[in-house]
């Protein structure tokens, strides 16, 4: 397919895939770039690919971050939670890269209309051996170089989407030796505040239950609140963002209480499988003057 024909096809696909937050086709064709609904940059779709419409459901709920687990199988990057769920039709390109490419083209260079300065985060969790899987992923990202935030010789150039690599830690080696990357590293507490710069590890993720006993019921222990706020303050001083996994996700007062404490502490990404629940919570919280997410 000729390049011009392919671009036209992607633009048409983008209008179809963009979901409820997309510009109508007539407005997009006319070059209308008015802002759409406000993105929720705090919202992270954990195991996003398990929703009926991977990526698109999260975008319909205005999420600022989505997570895809990948396996390297026969030269293909397949998206699944575990090996039993592998399906050769569910590739990273089919579920994420091609739809994002089409949407960005339809929205004149951004995932969300009117929000070009804030990239969507694509958290890629590597489930097979990290070094080999990352090298294959890097080849795929290079094919979509216009789509992704890049880092060349330590200088970060923002794009519509920022890929952050999590999962098997062996991916770190080949990433560290690259002078040009289209992906960044998901650090742990050992990366908090350095020595790796934020241009390499802009995100610090950790298991909530490994650090805190509080699950949202009763008062938040003062010592644990100080620990949480100290982690966030140190990360932000180094230009890093913070995310916790394994936080309570059952709807109810405990989850709301924990989410409220995370936002009050300045945590950048709230993990959930409940897209509508977190959307409603953030709309209500930010409607009361809640803290906006960091870039």
VEXDO-145077 format. One line per field, with one value per residue: x negated, y negated, z negated of N, C-alpha, C in turn. Coordinates in steps of 0.1 Angstrom, whole numbers, always signed. Layout:
! VEXDO-145077
neast X:...
nnorth Y:...
nup Z:...
caeast X:...
canorth Y:...
caup Z:...
ceast X:...
cnorth Y:...
cup Z:...
! end
This chain:
! VEXDO-145077
neast -9:-6:-23:-8:+18:+20:+18:+41:+60:+54:+62:+89:+96:+89:+109:+131:+123:+119:+137:+160:+149:+139:+135:+163:+166:+170:+162:+135:+126:+129:+109:+112:+101:+110:+110:+117:+135:+122:+91:+82:+56:+45:+55:+50:+52:+51:+41:+53:+60:+78:+103:+134:+130:+100:+77:+95:+118:+107:+99:+123:+132:+115:+89:+55:+34:+25:+22:+3:-3:-30:-41:-68:-65:-73:-85:-65:-48:-27:+4:+14:+26:+16:-1:+19:+38:+29:+32:+28:+40:+41:+21:-5:-6:+20:+38:+29:+8:+15:+42:+37:+20:+37:+56:+41:+34:+59:+66:+49:+22:+23:+34:+57:+81:+71:+53:+24:+0:-3:-14:+1:-3:-18:-21:-42:-43:-66:-65:-79:-114:-134:-154:-156:-129:-125:-142:-129:-106:-116:-122:-96:-86:-102:-91:-70:-78:-71:-51:-59:-73:-107:-141:-172:-205:-202:-184:-151:-124:-92:-63:-31:-25:-39:-60:-65:-86:-80:-79:-98:-130:-153:-152:-164:-192:-197:-184:-198:-221:-215:-217:-197:-164:-130:-115:-110:-120:-105:-109:-119:-117:-144:-153:-145:-148:-173:-203:-199:-188:-157:-152:-157:-144:-115:-93:-83:-74:-56:-47:-19:-13:-37:-48:-29:-4:+22:+54:+74:+95:+107:+85:+57:+26:+3:-25:-27:-15:-33:-55:-45:-41:-67:-80:-67:-74:-102:-105:-92:-109:-130:-120:-104:-76:-49:-36:-14:-9:+14:+32:+63:+92:+119:+152:+163:+163:+137:+119:+123:+114:+87:+79:+83:+64:+41:+42:+41:+15:+1:-4:-8:+4:+33:+41:+64:+89:+115:+129:+150:+156:+133:+132:+156:+149:+126:+137:+156:+138:+119:+137:+142:+120:+97:+63:+44:+30:-5:-27
nnorth +12:-22:-50:-74:-65:-47:-65:-79:-59:-53:-77:-77:-53:-62:-81:-64:-48:-64:-68:-79:-103:-115:-139:-147:-134:-153:-177:-171:-168:-194:-206:-214:-221:-223:-218:-186:-166:-169:-153:-127:-127:-114:-89:-55:-27:+4:+36:+32:+44:+64:+54:+51:+36:+31:+4:-15:-16:-26:-51:-62:-67:-86:-82:-87:-70:-37:-1:+26:+59:+79:+106:+122:+141:+163:+143:+123:+98:+104:+97:+103:+116:+139:+169:+187:+171:+163:+151:+152:+131:+109:+88:+64:+43:+44:+40:+17:+0:-6:-16:-38:-53:-59:-74:-96:-108:-115:-134:-155:-153:-146:-125:-131:-155:-188:-187:-186:-189:-170:-138:-106:-79:-48:-20:+7:+39:+63:+97:+119:+130:+102:+87:+97:+94:+66:+56:+65:+51:+25:+23:+23:+0:-19:-19:-34:-60:-86:-87:-84:-97:-105:-99:-113:-111:-119:-140:-148:-145:-153:-133:-123:-100:-83:-57:-34:-11:+18:+47:+76:+72:+74:+59:+35:+34:+34:+10:-9:-12:-24:-52:-66:-64:-52:-47:-45:-38:-19:-26:-14:-16:-17:-32:-57:-91:-90:-70:-71:-93:-112:-113:-88:-70:-79:-72:-59:-29:-8:+19:+15:+30:+39:+18:+5:+10:+1:+3:-14:-14:-27:-51:-65:-55:-77:-75:-60:-77:-98:-84:-78:-104:-113:-97:-105:-133:-131:-118:-137:-159:-150:-150:-128:-106:-89:-57:-32:+2:+29:+17:+14:+22:+27:+15:-11:-27:-23:-21:-46:-62:-55:-63:-90:-98:-91:-110:-134:-132:-136:-116:-103:-85:-66:-33:-11:+14:+7:-13:-31:-37:-50:-71:-85:-91:-108:-129:-139:-145:-164:-182:-194:-210:-195:-184:-189:-166:-159:-170
nup +0:+9:-7:-10:-6:-27:-49:-46:-50:-77:-89:-84:-98:-124:-130:-132:-154:-176:-197:-223:-230:-208:-181:-161:-128:-107:-119:-124:-98:-89:-102:-128:-160:-186:-222:-235:-259:-292:-298:-321:-338:-360:-360:-356:-336:-347:-336:-311:-286:-292:-291:-273:-249:-243:-251:-238:-254:-277:-267:-261:-287:-293:-303:-313:-312:-302:-305:-291:-289:-276:-255:-240:-213:-189:-173:-174:-192:-216:-233:-265:-297:-309:-298:-290:-278:-254:-220:-186:-171:-188:-189:-199:-181:-168:-189:-202:-190:-163:-165:-182:-165:-144:-158:-167:-143:-134:-152:-149:-159:-186:-213:-228:-218:-216:-236:-232:-246:-266:-269:-264:-286:-278:-294:-292:-301:-304:-299:-291:-286:-294:-280:-253:-246:-249:-229:-206:-209:-207:-180:-170:-180:-167:-142:-145:-150:-150:-168:-194:-225:-227:-236:-231:-235:-262:-260:-261:-239:-236:-226:-212:-227:-255:-260:-286:-301:-319:-341:-333:-345:-331:-308:-313:-308:-279:-274:-287:-273:-250:-229:-217:-224:-223:-244:-280:-314:-339:-371:-404:-440:-446:-426:-432:-432:-419:-412:-384:-359:-355:-328:-320:-339:-345:-359:-390:-404:-427:-448:-467:-491:-500:-514:-529:-555:-556:-543:-536:-554:-584:-602:-585:-593:-609:-606:-583:-565:-565:-554:-528:-518:-519:-500:-476:-476:-473:-448:-431:-434:-419:-394:-388:-385:-404:-411:-425:-426:-433:-451:-470:-451:-451:-448:-470:-503:-514:-493:-481:-502:-503:-477:-479:-498:-484:-463:-478:-487:-464:-446:-413:-395:-396:-401:-385:-378:-373:-353:-349:-376:-387:-370:-377:-404:-402:-387:-406:-427:-415:-408:-432:-435:-433:-432:-402:-378:-375:-348
caeast +0:-14:-23:+3:+30:+20:+21:+56:+67:+53:+70:+103:+97:+89:+123:+139:+118:+116:+146:+169:+142:+134:+142:+171:+158:+171:+154:+121:+123:+128:+97:+116:+92:+115:+108:+127:+137:+109:+85:+80:+42:+42:+62:+42:+60:+44:+45:+62:+63:+88:+116:+140:+124:+87:+74:+106:+127:+100:+99:+137:+133:+106:+77:+42:+24:+30:+11:+4:-13:-34:-49:-75:-62:-76:-88:-54:-45:-13:+8:+22:+23:+8:-3:+31:+46:+22:+40:+20:+46:+40:+7:-6:-2:+34:+46:+25:+0:+22:+53:+31:+15:+49:+62:+32:+35:+72:+66:+38:+10:+25:+44:+70:+83:+69:+43:+12:-12:-4:-13:+7:-14:-16:-30:-43:-48:-72:-63:-90:-128:-133:-163:-151:-116:-127:-149:-119:-97:-122:-120:-83:-84:-109:-82:-60:-87:-63:-40:-64:-83:-120:-153:-184:-217:-197:-175:-137:-115:-78:-55:-17:-25:-52:-61:-73:-88:-79:-80:-111:-140:-165:-151:-171:-205:-197:-179:-208:-232:-210:-219:-184:-153:-116:-108:-116:-121:-96:-118:-114:-121:-158:-156:-139:-158:-185:-212:-194:-180:-143:-151:-157:-134:-106:-82:-86:-62:-59:-36:-14:-13:-51:-52:-18:+6:+35:+62:+85:+105:+101:+76:+44:+15:-5:-38:-25:-12:-46:-63:-39:-44:-82:-83:-63:-82:-115:-103:-89:-121:-139:-113:-98:-62:-48:-24:-14:+0:+20:+41:+77:+100:+133:+159:+168:+157:+123:+112:+124:+105:+73:+76:+82:+50:+30:+42:+36:+1:-5:-6:-5:+13:+41:+43:+77:+96:+128:+127:+161:+155:+122:+136:+165:+142:+118:+146:+161:+127:+114:+148:+140:+107:+86:+50:+43:+18:-18:-30
canorth +0:-34:-57:-83:-57:-42:-75:-82:-48:-54:-88:-72:-44:-70:-87:-53:-42:-74:-66:-90:-116:-120:-149:-141:-133:-165:-187:-168:-171:-208:-211:-219:-216:-226:-208:-177:-164:-170:-140:-124:-123:-106:-76:-44:-14:+16:+47:+25:+53:+73:+48:+55:+28:+26:-10:-24:-18:-36:-65:-67:-71:-98:-78:-93:-59:-24:+9:+37:+70:+84:+118:+124:+155:+165:+130:+114:+93:+107:+90:+112:+116:+151:+177:+194:+162:+158:+152:+145:+119:+99:+82:+50:+34:+45:+35:+4:-9:-10:-25:-51:-60:-64:-85:-108:-114:-121:-145:-165:-152:-143:-114:-138:-167:-200:-184:-181:-190:-160:-125:-94:-69:-34:-12:+20:+48:+74:+110:+129:+125:+88:+81:+100:+88:+52:+54:+66:+39:+13:+23:+19:-15:-27:-20:-44:-70:-99:-86:-82:-105:-100:-105:-112:-116:-125:-151:-142:-152:-148:-129:-121:-88:-80:-43:-32:+3:+24:+61:+83:+62:+76:+49:+23:+34:+28:-3:-19:-15:-31:-67:-71:-55:-56:-42:-49:-27:-20:-23:-9:-25:-18:-43:-69:-102:-87:-78:-72:-105:-111:-111:-73:-64:-90:-67:-50:-21:+1:+27:+8:+39:+41:+7:+0:+19:-5:+7:-23:-13:-34:-62:-62:-57:-89:-71:-56:-89:-105:-76:-81:-118:-114:-90:-114:-145:-128:-116:-149:-167:-144:-150:-115:-104:-78:-48:-20:+13:+37:+10:+19:+18:+31:+3:-13:-38:-21:-25:-61:-68:-54:-71:-104:-99:-91:-123:-144:-131:-139:-104:-107:-76:-57:-20:-5:+21:+1:-25:-41:-40:-60:-84:-92:-96:-119:-140:-145:-151:-175:-192:-201:-217:-186:-187:-183:-157:-165:-166
caup +0:+10:-19:-10:-8:-41:-58:-45:-57:-91:-93:-85:-110:-136:-133:-137:-166:-186:-208:-226:-232:-195:-174:-150:-115:-100:-126:-122:-84:-88:-109:-141:-171:-199:-232:-239:-274:-300:-301:-336:-338:-372:-358:-350:-334:-350:-327:-302:-275:-296:-289:-260:-238:-248:-248:-234:-266:-286:-262:-263:-301:-294:-311:-309:-312:-300:-307:-283:-292:-263:-254:-227:-208:-175:-167:-176:-206:-219:-246:-274:-311:-311:-286:-285:-271:-241:-208:-176:-166:-198:-189:-204:-170:-165:-200:-207:-182:-151:-170:-187:-153:-137:-166:-167:-130:-133:-162:-146:-167:-200:-216:-231:-211:-224:-247:-226:-254:-275:-262:-270:-290:-275:-303:-286:-311:-297:-306:-287:-289:-292:-270:-239:-243:-247:-216:-195:-211:-202:-166:-167:-183:-157:-130:-149:-157:-151:-178:-208:-231:-225:-243:-224:-243:-274:-257:-259:-230:-239:-215:-217:-236:-261:-263:-298:-301:-332:-340:-335:-348:-322:-298:-316:-302:-265:-274:-293:-264:-238:-228:-212:-228:-222:-256:-293:-323:-351:-382:-417:-451:-445:-416:-437:-433:-412:-403:-370:-357:-351:-314:-319:-348:-349:-367:-401:-407:-438:-454:-479:-502:-505:-521:-538:-560:-555:-531:-534:-564:-596:-600:-579:-603:-607:-601:-569:-557:-563:-544:-515:-513:-517:-487:-465:-475:-468:-434:-424:-434:-409:-382:-386:-389:-413:-409:-433:-423:-444:-459:-470:-440:-452:-450:-484:-511:-517:-481:-480:-512:-499:-465:-484:-504:-473:-456:-487:-488:-451:-437:-400:-388:-405:-395:-387:-367:-372:-345:-352:-390:-389:-363:-386:-416:-398:-383:-418:-435:-409:-408:-445:-435:-435:-426:-388:-377:-370:-334
ceast -9:-13:-11:+16:+31:+23:+36:+64:+66:+61:+85:+105:+97:+102:+132:+136:+118:+125:+154:+162:+137:+142:+151:+163:+159:+163:+139:+117:+121:+116:+101:+108:+97:+113:+120:+129:+123:+103:+82:+66:+38:+47:+53:+50:+51:+50:+56:+68:+74:+102:+121:+134:+110:+83:+86:+116:+120:+100:+113:+139:+122:+93:+64:+31:+30:+18:+14:-7:-17:-42:-55:-73:-64:-78:-76:-53:-30:-9:+18:+18:+14:+8:+10:+40:+40:+31:+32:+26:+44:+26:+7:-2:+13:+42:+42:+18:+8:+34:+48:+26:+26:+55:+54:+33:+48:+73:+55:+27:+11:+35:+57:+70:+80:+59:+30:+0:-13:-3:-5:-4:-9:-26:-30:-50:-53:-71:-73:-103:-129:-142:-159:-138:-117:-133:-138:-109:-103:-121:-106:-80:-90:-100:-72:-67:-80:-54:-46:-74:-96:-130:-165:-195:-212:-187:-161:-129:-101:-71:-41:-16:-39:-51:-70:-74:-89:-81:-94:-122:-152:-164:-160:-185:-205:-192:-190:-219:-228:-213:-206:-174:-140:-108:-116:-114:-112:-105:-111:-119:-137:-162:-151:-149:-171:-191:-207:-186:-166:-142:-152:-146:-124:-94:-88:-73:-66:-46:-32:-16:-27:-55:-42:-9:+20:+42:+74:+96:+99:+91:+63:+34:+6:-18:-37:-22:-25:-55:-58:-43:-59:-86:-79:-71:-96:-115:-101:-101:-131:-132:-107:-83:-61:-35:-26:-5:+5:+27:+55:+85:+114:+141:+164:+160:+142:+115:+112:+115:+91:+70:+75:+69:+39:+30:+37:+21:-7:-9:-1:+4:+20:+45:+58:+81:+110:+128:+138:+160:+144:+126:+146:+159:+134:+126:+151:+150:+122:+124:+148:+127:+96:+74:+48:+30:+6:-20:-39
cnorth -12:-42:-66:-76:-52:-52:-79:-71:-49:-66:-84:-62:-52:-76:-76:-48:-51:-74:-79:-103:-122:-131:-142:-143:-146:-176:-184:-171:-186:-214:-217:-213:-220:-215:-199:-176:-163:-156:-139:-118:-114:-91:-66:-31:-2:+28:+42:+35:+63:+67:+52:+49:+23:+12:-19:-26:-28:-50:-71:-73:-82:-95:-84:-82:-46:-14:+21:+47:+76:+97:+119:+139:+155:+152:+120:+110:+94:+102:+100:+111:+127:+159:+183:+184:+157:+161:+145:+133:+107:+94:+68:+40:+33:+38:+21:-5:-14:-19:-38:-59:-66:-76:-98:-115:-121:-134:-155:-165:-149:-132:-120:-151:-179:-198:-179:-181:-179:-146:-115:-85:-55:-26:+2:+29:+61:+87:+121:+123:+111:+83:+84:+94:+73:+49:+55:+54:+27:+12:+19:+5:-23:-28:-31:-56:-83:-99:-88:-93:-98:-106:-102:-119:-124:-136:-145:-151:-146:-144:-127:-110:-86:-65:-41:-16:+8:+39:+66:+72:+63:+66:+37:+23:+29:+14:-13:-21:-22:-46:-74:-60:-61:-50:-46:-37:-30:-16:-18:-19:-27:-28:-56:-80:-100:-74:-80:-85:-102:-109:-96:-67:-75:-85:-58:-42:-11:+8:+20:+17:+41:+29:+2:+11:+14:-2:-2:-23:-18:-45:-57:-65:-69:-85:-67:-68:-97:-97:-79:-94:-120:-108:-100:-127:-142:-126:-129:-159:-163:-144:-136:-115:-91:-71:-37:-10:+21:+29:+15:+14:+22:+18:+1:-24:-36:-25:-40:-68:-67:-62:-86:-107:-100:-105:-134:-144:-135:-128:-107:-98:-67:-45:-16:+4:+16:-13:-36:-46:-51:-73:-92:-98:-108:-131:-147:-151:-164:-186:-200:-208:-208:-189:-181:-174:-164:-162:-154
cup +0:-3:-21:-13:-22:-51:-58:-52:-72:-97:-94:-96:-123:-140:-138:-151:-178:-198:-211:-228:-219:-190:-164:-137:-108:-106:-123:-108:-82:-95:-123:-152:-184:-209:-233:-254:-280:-303:-316:-336:-349:-369:-350:-349:-335:-342:-317:-291:-279:-295:-275:-248:-244:-242:-246:-246:-275:-281:-263:-277:-304:-303:-305:-308:-310:-301:-298:-286:-278:-265:-241:-223:-193:-167:-168:-190:-208:-233:-253:-288:-315:-299:-281:-277:-258:-229:-197:-170:-175:-199:-195:-193:-168:-177:-205:-197:-170:-155:-175:-175:-146:-145:-166:-154:-129:-141:-161:-155:-181:-202:-220:-224:-221:-235:-242:-235:-264:-268:-270:-274:-286:-283:-297:-296:-304:-305:-302:-289:-285:-281:-256:-236:-241:-233:-204:-197:-205:-187:-162:-169:-173:-145:-132:-155:-159:-162:-192:-212:-230:-234:-235:-231:-255:-272:-254:-249:-231:-226:-221:-227:-242:-265:-275:-299:-316:-330:-342:-335:-338:-310:-301:-309:-288:-264:-278:-283:-251:-239:-224:-216:-225:-233:-268:-302:-335:-363:-394:-428:-451:-435:-420:-439:-427:-417:-389:-369:-353:-336:-311:-326:-353:-358:-378:-405:-418:-442:-467:-492:-508:-514:-532:-542:-557:-542:-529:-545:-577:-592:-593:-589:-600:-601:-587:-560:-555:-553:-530:-509:-511:-503:-475:-464:-469:-453:-426:-423:-423:-396:-378:-391:-397:-410:-419:-426:-435:-455:-459:-458:-440:-455:-465:-491:-513:-505:-479:-490:-508:-487:-470:-490:-494:-466:-465:-488:-475:-443:-424:-392:-398:-396:-396:-375:-364:-366:-349:-367:-392:-381:-371:-398:-412:-394:-396:-426:-428:-408:-421:-446:-438:-427:-412:-388:-372:-356:-334
! end
